[in-house]
Amino acid sequence: MSRECAMCGKRPQVGNSVSHSNIKNKRRFNPNLQNVRHQHPNGQVVTLSVCTRCLRSGSVVKPVARKAN
C-alpha cells in the first residue's frame, strides 16, 4: 500500500530532523491517512485511503448507514 491520498494525491515529503545541537538528519513527513468508505455518484461503495484534509473539506461522501433489523 502506497502512502498516498486517493483524492488529492498527497504523498510523503522529506525534510530534516534538527537536534538541539543543530545536527540535521533526514526524516520523512507522512500524510495522515485514514481508511474510509466512500460512495461514488453511481452508488458504488469503495474503501479509500484519504488524508484528513480531504475528509474535513468534504471531498469524501460517506455512505448512509444501513438500518439494523
Protein Blocks (a to p, Z undefined) as FASTA:
>chain_A
ZZddfklopacdddddddfkopacdddddddddddddddfkopacdddddfklmmnopac
cddddddZZ
